[in-house]
Amino acid sequence: MKKVAMIMVLGLFLAGCGAAVKESGYYDHSSHYKTWSHLAFSWFGYNHITDQDAEKSSAQKWWGISYARH
């Protein structure tokens, strides 16, 4: 009986994760990183952000659409 309950909990957890990913729009992109510059920044440059990084991010749309919070 414990195994059945654990399988049900795991199933619900995975269904919730799948719904969250679908809602986020992650599957609408062809790749995880937008450009090679985005990959390099995400792996190595995120500790020391410069104005040039911010300009590249905005120009290449690394982070997708920003929604204003109310």
CHARMM-style PDB file with segment names, atoms N, HN, CA, C and O in Angstrom:
ATOM      1  N   MET     1       0.818  -1.188   0.000  1.00  0.00      PROA
ATOM      2  CA  MET     1       0.000   0.000   0.000  1.00  0.00      PROA
ATOM      3  C   MET     1       0.869   1.263   0.000  1.00  0.00      PROA
ATOM      4  O   MET     1       0.515   2.262  -0.625  1.00  0.00      PROA
ATOM      5  N   LYS     2       2.002   1.213   0.701  1.00  0.00      PROA
ATOM      6  HN  LYS     2       2.290   0.401   1.209  1.00  0.00      PROA
ATOM      7  CA  LYS     2       2.894   2.374   0.725  1.00  0.00      PROA
ATOM      8  C   LYS     2       3.467   2.654  -0.653  1.00  0.00      PROA
ATOM      9  O   LYS     2       3.648   3.809  -1.037  1.00  0.00      PROA
ATOM     10  N   LYS     3       3.752   1.586  -1.399  1.00  0.00      PROA
ATOM     11  HN  LYS     3       3.605   0.648  -1.087  1.00  0.00      PROA
ATOM     12  CA  LYS     3       4.303   1.772  -2.745  1.00  0.00      PROA
ATOM     13  C   LYS     3       3.292   2.458  -3.654  1.00  0.00      PROA
ATOM     14  O   LYS     3       3.649   3.331  -4.444  1.00  0.00      PROA
ATOM     15  N   VAL     4       2.028   2.057  -3.538  1.00  0.00      PROA
ATOM     16  HN  VAL     4       1.738   1.347  -2.896  1.00  0.00      PROA
ATOM     17  CA  VAL     4       0.985   2.666  -4.367  1.00  0.00      PROA
ATOM     18  C   VAL     4       0.849   4.153  -4.022  1.00  0.00      PROA
ATOM     19  O   VAL     4       0.736   4.994  -4.914  1.00  0.00      PROA
ATOM     20  N   ALA     5       0.859   4.467  -2.739  1.00  0.00      PROA
ATOM     21  HN  ALA     5       0.951   3.784  -2.015  1.00  0.00      PROA
ATOM     22  CA  ALA     5       0.755   5.864  -2.320  1.00  0.00      PROA
ATOM     23  C   ALA     5       1.948   6.669  -2.826  1.00  0.00      PROA
ATOM     24  O   ALA     5       1.775   7.790  -3.303  1.00  0.00      PROA
ATOM     25  N   MET     6       3.141   6.121  -2.731  1.00  0.00      PROA
ATOM     26  HN  MET     6       3.281   5.210  -2.344  1.00  0.00      PROA
ATOM     27  CA  MET     6       4.335   6.829  -3.208  1.00  0.00      PROA
ATOM     28  C   MET     6       4.289   7.038  -4.715  1.00  0.00      PROA
ATOM     29  O   MET     6       4.681   8.096  -5.206  1.00  0.00      PROA
ATOM     30  N   ILE     7       3.819   6.049  -5.445  1.00  0.00      PROA
ATOM     31  HN  ILE     7       3.501   5.189  -5.046  1.00  0.00      PROA
ATOM     32  CA  ILE     7       3.701   6.172  -6.904  1.00  0.00      PROA
ATOM     33  C   ILE     7       2.687   7.257  -7.253  1.00  0.00      PROA
ATOM     34  O   ILE     7       2.894   8.024  -8.194  1.00  0.00      PROA
ATOM     35  N   MET     8       1.599   7.323  -6.502  1.00  0.00      PROA
ATOM     36  HN  MET     8       1.431   6.701  -5.737  1.00  0.00      PROA
ATOM     37  CA  MET     8       0.592   8.358  -6.749  1.00  0.00      PROA
ATOM     38  C   MET     8       1.159   9.755  -6.449  1.00  0.00      PROA
ATOM     39  O   MET     8       0.931  10.691  -7.215  1.00  0.00      PROA
ATOM     40  N   VAL     9       1.885   9.896  -5.353  1.00  0.00      PROA
ATOM     41  HN  VAL     9       2.069   9.135  -4.730  1.00  0.00      PROA
ATOM     42  CA  VAL     9       2.487  11.179  -5.012  1.00  0.00      PROA
ATOM     43  C   VAL     9       3.503  11.588  -6.078  1.00  0.00      PROA
ATOM     44  O   VAL     9       3.536  12.747  -6.492  1.00  0.00      PROA
ATOM     45  N   LEU    10       4.323  10.647  -6.519  1.00  0.00      PROA
ATOM     46  HN  LEU    10       4.296   9.706  -6.182  1.00  0.00      PROA
ATOM     47  CA  LEU    10       5.303  10.923  -7.565  1.00  0.00      PROA
ATOM     48  C   LEU    10       4.611  11.336  -8.865  1.00  0.00      PROA
ATOM     49  O   LEU    10       5.055  12.266  -9.538  1.00  0.00      PROA
ATOM     50  N   GLY    11       3.534  10.652  -9.213  1.00  0.00      PROA
ATOM     51  HN  GLY    11       3.173   9.897  -8.666  1.00  0.00      PROA
ATOM     52  CA  GLY    11       2.778  10.988 -10.419  1.00  0.00      PROA
ATOM     53  C   GLY    11       2.204  12.394 -10.357  1.00  0.00      PROA
ATOM     54  O   GLY    11       2.277  13.140 -11.334  1.00  0.00      PROA
ATOM     55  N   LEU    12       1.634  12.760  -9.214  1.00  0.00      PROA
ATOM     56  HN  LEU    12       1.575  12.154  -8.421  1.00  0.00      PROA
ATOM     57  CA  LEU    12       1.093  14.110  -9.054  1.00  0.00      PROA
ATOM     58  C   LEU    12       2.198  15.169  -9.115  1.00  0.00      PROA
ATOM     59  O   LEU    12       2.016  16.235  -9.704  1.00  0.00      PROA
ATOM     60  N   PHE    13       3.334  14.865  -8.505  1.00  0.00      PROA
ATOM     61  HN  PHE    13       3.482  13.999  -8.027  1.00  0.00      PROA
ATOM     62  CA  PHE    13       4.473  15.779  -8.545  1.00  0.00      PROA
ATOM     63  C   PHE    13       4.937  16.007  -9.982  1.00  0.00      PROA
ATOM     64  O   PHE    13       5.140  17.150 -10.391  1.00  0.00      PROA
ATOM     65  N   LEU    14       5.106  14.941 -10.741  1.00  0.00      PROA
ATOM     66  HN  LEU    14       4.941  14.013 -10.408  1.00  0.00      PROA
ATOM     67  CA  LEU    14       5.558  15.071 -12.124  1.00  0.00      PROA
ATOM     68  C   LEU    14       4.535  15.797 -12.991  1.00  0.00      PROA
ATOM     69  O   LEU    14       4.906  16.570 -13.873  1.00  0.00      PROA
ATOM     70  N   ALA    15       3.253  15.551 -12.745  1.00  0.00      PROA
ATOM     71  HN  ALA    15       2.952  14.923 -12.028  1.00  0.00      PROA
ATOM     72  CA  ALA    15       2.208  16.259 -13.494  1.00  0.00      PROA
ATOM     73  C   ALA    15       2.277  17.756 -13.201  1.00  0.00      PROA
ATOM     74  O   ALA    15       2.119  18.573 -14.108  1.00  0.00      PROA
ATOM     75  N   GLY    16       2.509  18.114 -11.950  1.00  0.00      PROA
ATOM     76  HN  GLY    16       2.637  17.450 -11.213  1.00  0.00      PROA
ATOM     77  CA  GLY    16       2.636  19.524 -11.588  1.00  0.00      PROA
ATOM     78  C   GLY    16       3.839  20.173 -12.235  1.00  0.00      PROA
ATOM     79  O   GLY    16       3.763  21.307 -12.707  1.00  0.00      PROA
ATOM     80  N   CYS    17       4.955  19.454 -12.257  1.00  0.00      PROA
ATOM     81  HN  CYS    17       5.017  18.533 -11.873  1.00  0.00      PROA
ATOM     82  CA  CYS    17       6.170  19.994 -12.902  1.00  0.00      PROA
ATOM     83  C   CYS    17       5.945  20.181 -14.394  1.00  0.00      PROA
ATOM     84  O   CYS    17       6.360  21.188 -14.967  1.00  0.00      PROA
ATOM     85  N   GLY    18       5.288  19.215 -15.021  1.00  0.00      PROA
ATOM     86  HN  GLY    18       4.951  18.397 -14.556  1.00  0.00      PROA
ATOM     87  CA  GLY    18       5.003  19.310 -16.454  1.00  0.00      PROA
ATOM     88  C   GLY    18       4.119  20.498 -16.772  1.00  0.00      PROA
ATOM     89  O   GLY    18       4.335  21.192 -17.765  1.00  0.00      PROA
ATOM     90  N   ALA    19       3.121  20.734 -15.928  1.00  0.00      PROA
ATOM     91  HN  ALA    19       2.946  20.170 -15.121  1.00  0.00      PROA
ATOM     92  CA  ALA    19       2.228  21.876 -16.149  1.00  0.00      PROA
ATOM     93  C   ALA    19       2.984  23.188 -15.983  1.00  0.00      PROA
ATOM     94  O   ALA    19       2.753  24.133 -16.737  1.00  0.00      PROA
ATOM     95  N   ALA    20       3.878  23.256 -15.008  1.00  0.00      PROA
ATOM     96  HN  ALA    20       4.065  22.488 -14.396  1.00  0.00      PROA
ATOM     97  CA  ALA    20       4.651  24.483 -14.780  1.00  0.00      PROA
ATOM     98  C   ALA    20       5.579  24.777 -15.954  1.00  0.00      PROA
ATOM     99  O   ALA    20       5.711  25.929 -16.367  1.00  0.00      PROA
ATOM    100  N   VAL    21       6.212  23.761 -16.483  1.00  0.00      PROA
ATOM    101  HN  VAL    21       6.106  22.825 -16.147  1.00  0.00      PROA
ATOM    102  CA  VAL    21       7.118  23.958 -17.625  1.00  0.00      PROA
ATOM    103  C   VAL    21       6.327  24.390 -18.854  1.00  0.00      PROA
ATOM    104  O   VAL    21       6.757  25.273 -19.596  1.00  0.00      PROA
ATOM    105  N   LYS    22       5.193  23.780 -19.063  1.00  0.00      PROA
ATOM    106  HN  LYS    22       4.843  23.063 -18.460  1.00  0.00      PROA
ATOM    107  CA  LYS    22       4.361  24.143 -20.214  1.00  0.00      PROA
ATOM    108  C   LYS    22       3.902  25.592 -20.106  1.00  0.00      PROA
ATOM    109  O   LYS    22       3.920  26.324 -21.096  1.00  0.00      PROA
ATOM    110  N   GLU    23       3.495  26.007 -18.922  1.00  0.00      PROA
ATOM    111  HN  GLU    23       3.480  25.413 -18.118  1.00  0.00      PROA
ATOM    112  CA  GLU    23       3.029  27.376 -18.689  1.00  0.00      PROA
ATOM    113  C   GLU    23       4.151  28.396 -18.867  1.00  0.00      PROA
ATOM    114  O   GLU    23       3.894  29.527 -19.279  1.00  0.00      PROA
ATOM    115  N   SER    24       5.390  28.012 -18.564  1.00  0.00      PROA
ATOM    116  HN  SER    24       5.599  27.093 -18.229  1.00  0.00      PROA
ATOM    117  CA  SER    24       6.509  28.947 -18.639  1.00  0.00      PROA
ATOM    118  C   SER    24       6.916  29.271 -20.075  1.00  0.00      PROA
ATOM    119  O   SER    24       7.583  30.278 -20.311  1.00  0.00      PROA
ATOM    120  N   GLY    25       6.528  28.440 -21.028  1.00  0.00      PROA
ATOM    121  HN  GLY    25       5.986  27.622 -20.836  1.00  0.00      PROA
ATOM    122  CA  GLY    25       6.907  28.665 -22.417  1.00  0.00      PROA
ATOM    123  C   GLY    25       8.277  28.120 -22.770  1.00  0.00      PROA
ATOM    124  O   GLY    25       8.809  28.431 -23.835  1.00  0.00      PROA
ATOM    125  N   TYR    26       8.857  27.309 -21.893  1.00  0.00      PROA
ATOM    126  HN  TYR    26       8.425  27.056 -21.028  1.00  0.00      PROA
ATOM    127  CA  TYR    26      10.200  26.776 -22.123  1.00  0.00      PROA
ATOM    128  C   TYR    26      10.270  25.961 -23.419  1.00  0.00      PROA
ATOM    129  O   TYR    26      11.271  26.027 -24.133  1.00  0.00      PROA
ATOM    130  N   TYR    27       9.240  25.209 -23.724  1.00  0.00      PROA
ATOM    131  HN  TYR    27       8.427  25.156 -23.144  1.00  0.00      PROA
ATOM    132  CA  TYR    27       9.264  24.352 -24.915  1.00  0.00      PROA
ATOM    133  C   TYR    27       9.092  25.131 -26.214  1.00  0.00      PROA
ATOM    134  O   TYR    27       9.234  24.557 -27.294  1.00  0.00      PROA
ATOM    135  N   ASP    28       8.790  26.423 -26.134  1.00  0.00      PROA
ATOM    136  HN  ASP    28       8.675  26.889 -25.257  1.00  0.00      PROA
ATOM    137  CA  ASP    28       8.641  27.246 -27.335  1.00  0.00      PROA
ATOM    138  C   ASP    28       9.988  27.629 -27.941  1.00  0.00      PROA
ATOM    139  O   ASP    28      10.029  28.162 -29.050  1.00  0.00      PROA
ATOM    140  N   HSD    29      11.087  27.370 -27.240  1.00  0.00      PROA
ATOM    141  HN  HSD    29      11.054  26.937 -26.340  1.00  0.00      PROA
ATOM    142  CA  HSD    29      12.419  27.746 -27.709  1.00  0.00      PROA
ATOM    143  C   HSD    29      13.123  26.540 -28.328  1.00  0.00      PROA
ATOM    144  O   HSD    29      12.894  25.398 -27.931  1.00  0.00      PROA
ATOM    145  N   SER    30      13.974  26.814 -29.297  1.00  0.00      PROA
ATOM    146  HN  SER    30      14.160  27.742 -29.620  1.00  0.00      PROA
ATOM    147  CA  SER    30      14.694  25.730 -29.965  1.00  0.00      PROA
ATOM    148  C   SER    30      15.927  25.293 -29.183  1.00  0.00      PROA
ATOM    149  O   SER    30      16.462  24.211 -29.426  1.00  0.00      PROA
ATOM    150  N   SER    31      16.385  26.126 -28.246  1.00  0.00      PROA
ATOM    151  HN  SER    31      15.951  27.005 -28.050  1.00  0.00      PROA
ATOM    152  CA  SER    31      17.561  25.769 -27.459  1.00  0.00      PROA
ATOM    153  C   SER    31      17.468  26.413 -26.079  1.00  0.00      PROA
ATOM    154  O   SER    31      16.653  27.308 -25.853  1.00  0.00      PROA
ATOM    155  N   HSD    32      18.297  25.956 -25.178  1.00  0.00      PROA
ATOM    156  HN  HSD    32      18.959  25.229 -25.361  1.00  0.00      PROA
ATOM    157  CA  HSD    32      18.285  26.503 -23.820  1.00  0.00      PROA
ATOM    158  C   HSD    32      18.916  27.893 -23.780  1.00  0.00      PROA
ATOM    159  O   HSD    32      18.397  28.791 -23.118  1.00  0.00      PROA
ATOM    160  N   TYR    33      20.022  28.071 -24.478  1.00  0.00      PROA
ATOM    161  HN  TYR    33      20.444  27.341 -25.016  1.00  0.00      PROA
ATOM    162  CA  TYR    33      20.707  29.365 -24.519  1.00  0.00      PROA
ATOM    163  C   TYR    33      20.413  30.042 -25.841  1.00  0.00      PROA
ATOM    164  O   TYR    33      20.415  29.395 -26.889  1.00  0.00      PROA
ATOM    165  N   LYS    34      20.161  31.335 -25.798  1.00  0.00      PROA
ATOM    166  HN  LYS    34      20.160  31.860 -24.947  1.00  0.00      PROA
ATOM    167  CA  LYS    34      19.793  32.085 -26.994  1.00  0.00      PROA
ATOM    168  C   LYS    34      20.955  32.185 -27.987  1.00  0.00      PROA
ATOM    169  O   LYS    34      20.765  31.979 -29.186  1.00  0.00      PROA
ATOM    170  N   THR    35      22.163  32.503 -27.493  1.00  0.00      PROA
ATOM    171  HN  THR    35      22.318  32.670 -26.519  1.00  0.00      PROA
ATOM    172  CA  THR    35      23.343  32.643 -28.342  1.00  0.00      PROA
ATOM    173  C   THR    35      24.550  32.076 -27.593  1.00  0.00      PROA
ATOM    174  O   THR    35      24.454  31.694 -26.427  1.00  0.00      PROA
ATOM    175  N   TRP    36      25.679  32.031 -28.287  1.00  0.00      PROA
ATOM    176  HN  TRP    36      25.757  32.341 -29.234  1.00  0.00      PROA
ATOM    177  CA  TRP    36      26.914  31.585 -27.635  1.00  0.00      PROA
ATOM    178  C   TRP    36      27.349  32.572 -26.551  1.00  0.00      PROA
ATOM    179  O   TRP    36      27.934  32.176 -25.543  1.00  0.00      PROA
ATOM    180  N   SER    37      27.059  33.865 -26.765  1.00  0.00      PROA
ATOM    181  HN  SER    37      26.583  34.187 -27.584  1.00  0.00      PROA
ATOM    182  CA  SER    37      27.368  34.865 -25.742  1.00  0.00      PROA
ATOM    183  C   SER    37      26.550  34.618 -24.480  1.00  0.00      PROA
ATOM    184  O   SER    37      27.045  34.785 -23.365  1.00  0.00      PROA
ATOM    185  N   HSD    38      25.303  34.223 -24.664  1.00  0.00      PROA
ATOM    186  HN  HSD    38      24.900  34.088 -25.570  1.00  0.00      PROA
ATOM    187  CA  HSD    38      24.435  33.920 -23.533  1.00  0.00      PROA
ATOM    188  C   HSD    38      24.982  32.709 -22.770  1.00  0.00      PROA
ATOM    189  O   HSD    38      25.001  32.708 -21.540  1.00  0.00      PROA
ATOM    190  N   LEU    39      25.419  31.697 -23.485  1.00  0.00      PROA
ATOM    191  HN  LEU    39      25.404  31.697 -24.485  1.00  0.00      PROA
ATOM    192  CA  LEU    39      26.014  30.515 -22.849  1.00  0.00      PROA
ATOM    193  C   LEU    39      27.252  30.898 -22.051  1.00  0.00      PROA
ATOM    194  O   LEU    39      27.400  30.486 -20.900  1.00  0.00      PROA
ATOM    195  N   ALA    40      28.141  31.682 -22.651  1.00  0.00      PROA
ATOM    196  HN  ALA    40      28.021  32.016 -23.586  1.00  0.00      PROA
ATOM    197  CA  ALA    40      29.376  32.079 -21.969  1.00  0.00      PROA
ATOM    198  C   ALA    40      29.067  32.904 -20.721  1.00  0.00      PROA
ATOM    199  O   ALA    40      29.691  32.714 -19.677  1.00  0.00      PROA
ATOM    200  N   PHE    41      28.109  33.815 -20.829  1.00  0.00      PROA
ATOM    201  HN  PHE    41      27.602  33.970 -21.677  1.00  0.00      PROA
ATOM    202  CA  PHE    41      27.737  34.616 -19.668  1.00  0.00      PROA
ATOM    203  C   PHE    41      27.160  33.735 -18.566  1.00  0.00      PROA
ATOM    204  O   PHE    41      27.513  33.892 -17.397  1.00  0.00      PROA
ATOM    205  N   SER    42      26.282  32.817 -18.926  1.00  0.00      PROA
ATOM    206  HN  SER    42      25.995  32.690 -19.876  1.00  0.00      PROA
ATOM    207  CA  SER    42      25.634  31.970 -17.927  1.00  0.00      PROA
ATOM    208  C   SER    42      26.625  31.039 -17.235  1.00  0.00      PROA
ATOM    209  O   SER    42      26.452  30.718 -16.059  1.00  0.00      PROA
ATOM    210  N   TRP    43      27.650  30.607 -17.942  1.00  0.00      PROA
ATOM    211  HN  TRP    43      27.791  30.867 -18.897  1.00  0.00      PROA
ATOM    212  CA  TRP    43      28.622  29.676 -17.362  1.00  0.00      PROA
ATOM    213  C   TRP    43      29.738  30.396 -16.604  1.00  0.00      PROA
ATOM    214  O   TRP    43      30.181  29.927 -15.556  1.00  0.00      PROA
ATOM    215  N   PHE    44      30.193  31.542 -17.134  1.00  0.00      PROA
ATOM    216  HN  PHE    44      29.833  31.924 -17.986  1.00  0.00      PROA
ATOM    217  CA  PHE    44      31.403  32.154 -16.588  1.00  0.00      PROA
ATOM    218  C   PHE    44      31.249  33.599 -16.122  1.00  0.00      PROA
ATOM    219  O   PHE    44      31.948  34.005 -15.194  1.00  0.00      PROA
ATOM    220  N   GLY    45      30.360  34.396 -16.729  1.00  0.00      PROA
ATOM    221  HN  GLY    45      29.792  34.066 -17.483  1.00  0.00      PROA
ATOM    222  CA  GLY    45      30.371  35.831 -16.499  1.00  0.00      PROA
ATOM    223  C   GLY    45      29.346  36.368 -15.534  1.00  0.00      PROA
ATOM    224  O   GLY    45      29.329  37.570 -15.268  1.00  0.00      PROA
ATOM    225  N   TYR    46      28.498  35.526 -15.005  1.00  0.00      PROA
ATOM    226  HN  TYR    46      28.511  34.550 -15.222  1.00  0.00      PROA
ATOM    227  CA  TYR    46      27.394  36.025 -14.196  1.00  0.00      PROA
ATOM    228  C   TYR    46      27.834  36.626 -12.861  1.00  0.00      PROA
ATOM    229  O   TYR    46      27.049  37.334 -12.230  1.00  0.00      PROA
ATOM    230  N   ASN    47      29.052  36.368 -12.415  1.00  0.00      PROA
ATOM    231  HN  ASN    47      29.689  35.793 -12.927  1.00  0.00      PROA
ATOM    232  CA  ASN    47      29.526  36.915 -11.144  1.00  0.00      PROA
ATOM    233  C   ASN    47      29.904  38.388 -11.236  1.00  0.00      PROA
ATOM    234  O   ASN    47      29.820  39.114 -10.246  1.00  0.00      PROA
ATOM    235  N   HSD    48      30.315  38.826 -12.407  1.00  0.00      PROA
ATOM    236  HN  HSD    48      30.383  38.236 -13.211  1.00  0.00      PROA
ATOM    237  CA  HSD    48      30.769  40.207 -12.594  1.00  0.00      PROA
ATOM    238  C   HSD    48      30.045  40.803 -13.800  1.00  0.00      PROA
ATOM    239  O   HSD    48      30.573  40.794 -14.912  1.00  0.00      PROA
ATOM    240  N   ILE    49      28.853  41.314 -13.580  1.00  0.00      PROA
ATOM    241  HN  ILE    49      28.424  41.322 -12.676  1.00  0.00      PROA
ATOM    242  CA  ILE    49      28.024  41.829 -14.669  1.00  0.00      PROA
ATOM    243  C   ILE    49      28.470  43.242 -15.021  1.00  0.00      PROA
ATOM    244  O   ILE    49      28.635  44.096 -14.150  1.00  0.00      PROA
ATOM    245  N   THR    50      28.663  43.470 -16.326  1.00  0.00      PROA
ATOM    246  HN  THR    50      28.529  42.777 -17.034  1.00  0.00      PROA
ATOM    247  CA  THR    50      29.066  44.786 -16.817  1.00  0.00      PROA
ATOM    248  C   THR    50      27.919  45.419 -17.602  1.00  0.00      PROA
ATOM    249  O   THR    50      26.920  44.765 -17.902  1.00  0.00      PROA
ATOM    250  N   ASP    51      28.077  46.693 -17.928  1.00  0.00      PROA
ATOM    251  HN  ASP    51      28.889  47.224 -17.684  1.00  0.00      PROA
ATOM    252  CA  ASP    51      27.085  47.368 -18.770  1.00  0.00      PROA
ATOM    253  C   ASP    51      27.017  46.716 -20.143  1.00  0.00      PROA
ATOM    254  O   ASP    51      25.949  46.641 -20.750  1.00  0.00      PROA
ATOM    255  N   GLN    52      28.165  46.242 -20.632  1.00  0.00      PROA
ATOM    256  HN  GLN    52      29.033  46.303 -20.139  1.00  0.00      PROA
ATOM    257  CA  GLN    52      28.201  45.570 -21.933  1.00  0.00      PROA
ATOM    258  C   GLN    52      27.369  44.284 -21.899  1.00  0.00      PROA
ATOM    259  O   GLN    52      26.685  43.966 -22.871  1.00  0.00      PROA
ATOM    260  N   ASP    53      27.424  43.548 -20.791  1.00  0.00      PROA
ATOM    261  HN  ASP    53      27.980  43.806 -20.001  1.00  0.00      PROA
ATOM    262  CA  ASP    53      26.617  42.337 -20.649  1.00  0.00      PROA
ATOM    263  C   ASP    53      25.125  42.678 -20.682  1.00  0.00      PROA
ATOM    264  O   ASP    53      24.337  41.980 -21.319  1.00  0.00      PROA
ATOM    265  N   ALA    54      24.752  43.739 -20.000  1.00  0.00      PROA
ATOM    266  HN  ALA    54      25.393  44.306 -19.482  1.00  0.00      PROA
ATOM    267  CA  ALA    54      23.352  44.161 -19.969  1.00  0.00      PROA
ATOM    268  C   ALA    54      22.877  44.571 -21.363  1.00  0.00      PROA
ATOM    269  O   ALA    54      21.748  44.267 -21.748  1.00  0.00      PROA
ATOM    270  N   GLU    55      23.728  45.257 -22.117  1.00  0.00      PROA
ATOM    271  HN  GLU    55      24.645  45.504 -21.804  1.00  0.00      PROA
ATOM    272  CA  GLU    55      23.375  45.666 -23.476  1.00  0.00      PROA
ATOM    273  C   GLU    55      23.210  44.451 -24.388  1.00  0.00      PROA
ATOM    274  O   GLU    55      22.260  44.377 -25.167  1.00  0.00      PROA
ATOM    275  N   LYS    56      24.158  43.481 -24.286  1.00  0.00      PROA
ATOM    276  HN  LYS    56      24.930  43.541 -23.653  1.00  0.00      PROA
ATOM    277  CA  LYS    56      24.052  42.255 -25.089  1.00  0.00      PROA
ATOM    278  C   LYS    56      22.781  41.492 -24.741  1.00  0.00      PROA
ATOM    279  O   LYS    56      22.078  41.003 -25.625  1.00  0.00      PROA
ATOM    280  N   SER    57      22.494  41.394 -23.453  1.00  0.00      PROA
ATOM    281  HN  SER    57      23.065  41.792 -22.735  1.00  0.00      PROA
ATOM    282  CA  SER    57      21.309  40.681 -22.990  1.00  0.00      PROA
ATOM    283  C   SER    57      20.045  41.289 -23.572  1.00  0.00      PROA
ATOM    284  O   SER    57      19.161  40.573 -24.042  1.00  0.00      PROA
ATOM    285  N   SER    58      19.963  42.585 -23.538  1.00  0.00      PROA
ATOM    286  HN  SER    58      20.680  43.167 -23.156  1.00  0.00      PROA
ATOM    287  CA  SER    58      18.794  43.278 -24.059  1.00  0.00      PROA
ATOM    288  C   SER    58      18.701  43.147 -25.580  1.00  0.00      PROA
ATOM    289  O   SER    58      17.627  42.872 -26.114  1.00  0.00      PROA
ATOM    290  N   ALA    59      19.817  43.342 -26.275  1.00  0.00      PROA
ATOM    291  HN  ALA    59      20.690  43.566 -25.841  1.00  0.00      PROA
ATOM    292  CA  ALA    59      19.823  43.288 -27.738  1.00  0.00      PROA
ATOM    293  C   ALA    59      19.512  41.885 -28.264  1.00  0.00      PROA
ATOM    294  O   ALA    59      18.796  41.737 -29.254  1.00  0.00      PROA
ATOM    295  N   GLN    60      20.049  40.860 -27.603  1.00  0.00      PROA
ATOM    296  HN  GLN    60      20.630  40.981 -26.799  1.00  0.00      PROA
ATOM    297  CA  GLN    60      19.867  39.487 -28.074  1.00  0.00      PROA
ATOM    298  C   GLN    60      18.672  38.794 -27.433  1.00  0.00      PROA
ATOM    299  O   GLN    60      18.369  37.646 -27.760  1.00  0.00      PROA
ATOM    300  N   LYS    61      17.994  39.483 -26.525  1.00  0.00      PROA
ATOM    301  HN  LYS    61      18.240  40.415 -26.260  1.00  0.00      PROA
ATOM    302  CA  LYS    61      16.796  38.971 -25.850  1.00  0.00      PROA
ATOM    303  C   LYS    61      17.054  37.624 -25.187  1.00  0.00      PROA
ATOM    304  O   LYS    61      16.344  36.647 -25.423  1.00  0.00      PROA
ATOM    305  N   TRP    62      18.104  37.597 -24.341  1.00  0.00      PROA
ATOM    306  HN  TRP    62      18.681  38.391 -24.149  1.00  0.00      PROA
ATOM    307  CA  TRP    62      18.465  36.353 -23.646  1.00  0.00      PROA
ATOM    308  C   TRP    62      17.352  35.848 -22.761  1.00  0.00      PROA
ATOM    309  O   TRP    62      17.129  34.639 -22.687  1.00  0.00      PROA
ATOM    310  N   TRP    63      16.646  36.737 -22.088  1.00  0.00      PROA
ATOM    311  HN  TRP    63      16.826  37.719 -22.148  1.00  0.00      PROA
ATOM    312  CA  TRP    63      15.709  36.315 -21.038  1.00  0.00      PROA
ATOM    313  C   TRP    63      14.265  36.333 -21.495  1.00  0.00      PROA
ATOM    314  O   TRP    63      13.367  36.186 -20.666  1.00  0.00      PROA
ATOM    315  N   GLY    64      14.010  36.504 -22.766  1.00  0.00      PROA
ATOM    316  HN  GLY    64      14.739  36.623 -23.439  1.00  0.00      PROA
ATOM    317  CA  GLY    64      12.636  36.453 -23.253  1.00  0.00      PROA
ATOM    318  C   GLY    64      11.860  37.715 -22.915  1.00  0.00      PROA
ATOM    319  O   GLY    64      12.432  38.796 -22.780  1.00  0.00      PROA
ATOM    320  N   ILE    65      10.561  37.563 -22.783  1.00  0.00      PROA
ATOM    321  HN  ILE    65      10.096  36.685 -22.893  1.00  0.00      PROA
ATOM    322  CA  ILE    65       9.679  38.694 -22.515  1.00  0.00      PROA
ATOM    323  C   ILE    65       9.670  38.975 -21.018  1.00  0.00      PROA
ATOM    324  O   ILE    65       9.509  38.060 -20.211  1.00  0.00      PROA
ATOM    325  N   SER    66       9.842  40.239 -20.649  1.00  0.00      PROA
ATOM    326  HN  SER    66       9.973  40.982 -21.304  1.00  0.00      PROA
ATOM    327  CA  SER    66       9.731  40.588 -19.220  1.00  0.00      PROA
ATOM    328  C   SER    66       8.321  41.093 -18.966  1.00  0.00      PROA
ATOM    329  O   SER    66       7.776  41.900 -19.718  1.00  0.00      PROA
ATOM    330  N   TYR    67       7.772  40.606 -17.917  1.00  0.00      PROA
ATOM    331  HN  TYR    67       8.215  39.950 -17.306  1.00  0.00      PROA
ATOM    332  CA  TYR    67       6.427  41.033 -17.520  1.00  0.00      PROA
ATOM    333  C   TYR    67       6.560  41.937 -16.307  1.00  0.00      PROA
ATOM    334  O   TYR    67       7.254  41.605 -15.347  1.00  0.00      PROA
ATOM    335  N   ALA    68       5.893  43.079 -16.357  1.00  0.00      PROA
ATOM    336  HN  ALA    68       5.329  43.349 -17.137  1.00  0.00      PROA
ATOM    337  CA  ALA    68       5.924  44.012 -15.224  1.00  0.00      PROA
ATOM    338  C   ALA    68       5.095  43.436 -14.081  1.00  0.00      PROA
ATOM    339  O   ALA    68       4.009  42.900 -14.300  1.00  0.00      PROA
ATOM    340  N   ARG    69       5.611  43.552 -12.875  1.00  0.00      PROA
ATOM    341  HN  ARG    69       6.494  43.988 -12.698  1.00  0.00      PROA
ATOM    342  CA  ARG    69       4.871  43.079 -11.708  1.00  0.00      PROA
ATOM    343  C   ARG    69       4.056  44.233 -11.151  1.00  0.00      PROA
ATOM    344  O   ARG    69       4.525  45.368 -11.070  1.00  0.00      PROA
ATOM    345  N   HSD    70       2.857  43.926 -10.780  1.00  0.00      PROA
ATOM    346  HN  HSD    70       2.475  43.004 -10.846  1.00  0.00      PROA
ATOM    347  CA  HSD    70       1.965  44.956 -10.209  1.00  0.00      PROA
ATOM    348  C   HSD    70       1.774  44.709  -8.749  1.00  0.00      PROA
ATOM    349  OT1 HSD    70       1.061  45.460  -8.084  1.00  0.00      PROA
TER     350      HSD     70
END
